[in-house]
Amino acid sequence: MLAEVSLFGIFINAGLVSAFFAVLLLLLLRKGLAHVGAYRLVWHPALVDLALFMLLWGGVAFAADALQVRLFSLLG
């Protein structure tokens, strides 16, 4: 994965960018889980949110790394 992402000439850490996308996904997932009523079944909703965030962050980072490898192989 790239160490940094250039955003309008400002270099931002790639981990921060992937964490931002993970937070956006978490907000959507939380809304869906709250609508279904899944938070009534757990003891500590904040811990569930933290665990979901960590899983999403790892998934976004893995997907970004795989996408980068595929783009470099296509572009040669």
C-alpha positions as CSV (number, residue, x, y, z in Angstrom):
1,M,0.0,0.0,0.0
2,L,1.2,3.5,-0.6
3,A,2.6,5.3,2.3
4,E,0.8,8.5,1.5
5,V,-1.9,9.9,-0.7
6,S,-1.7,13.3,-2.4
7,L,-4.8,15.3,-2.0
8,F,-4.6,18.7,-3.8
9,G,-0.9,18.7,-3.2
10,I,-1.1,17.8,0.5
11,F,0.2,14.4,1.5
12,I,-2.0,12.5,3.8
13,N,-1.1,9.2,5.4
14,A,-2.8,6.2,3.6
15,G,-3.8,4.7,7.0
16,L,-5.8,7.9,7.8
17,V,-7.5,7.8,4.4
18,S,-8.5,4.1,4.8
19,A,-9.7,4.9,8.4
20,F,-11.9,7.7,7.0
21,F,-13.6,5.3,4.5
22,A,-14.0,2.7,7.3
23,V,-15.8,5.3,9.5
24,L,-18.1,6.1,6.6
25,L,-18.9,2.4,6.2
26,L,-19.4,2.1,9.9
27,L,-21.9,4.9,10.0
28,L,-24.0,3.2,7.3
29,L,-23.7,-0.2,9.1
30,R,-24.6,1.3,12.5
31,K,-27.7,2.9,11.0
32,G,-28.7,-0.5,9.5
33,L,-28.1,-2.4,12.7
34,A,-30.0,0.2,14.8
35,H,-32.9,-0.1,12.4
36,V,-33.0,-3.8,12.6
37,G,-32.6,-3.7,16.4
38,A,-29.4,-5.6,16.7
39,Y,-28.0,-3.4,19.4
40,R,-30.7,-4.7,21.8
41,L,-29.0,-8.1,21.7
42,V,-25.5,-7.0,22.7
43,W,-24.1,-6.2,26.1
44,H,-22.0,-3.1,25.1
45,P,-22.8,-1.5,21.8
46,A,-19.6,0.7,21.9
47,L,-17.5,-2.4,21.9
48,V,-19.4,-3.8,19.0
49,D,-18.8,-0.5,17.2
50,L,-15.1,-0.7,17.9
51,A,-14.8,-4.2,16.7
52,L,-16.8,-3.4,13.5
53,F,-14.6,-0.4,12.9
54,M,-11.4,-2.5,13.2
55,L,-12.8,-5.2,10.9
56,L,-13.9,-2.5,8.3
57,W,-10.6,-0.7,8.6
58,G,-8.6,-3.9,7.9
59,G,-11.0,-4.8,5.0
60,V,-10.6,-1.3,3.4
61,A,-6.8,-1.4,3.8
62,F,-6.7,-4.9,2.3
63,A,-9.0,-3.9,-0.6
64,A,-6.9,-0.8,-1.3
65,D,-3.7,-2.9,-1.3
66,A,-5.2,-5.5,-3.7
67,L,-6.6,-2.7,-6.0
68,Q,-3.2,-1.0,-6.1
69,V,-1.5,-4.3,-7.1
70,R,-4.0,-4.9,-9.8
71,L,-3.7,-1.3,-11.2
72,F,0.0,-1.6,-11.3
73,S,-0.1,-4.9,-13.1
74,L,-2.6,-3.5,-15.7
75,L,-0.7,-0.3,-16.3
76,G,2.6,-2.2,-16.4
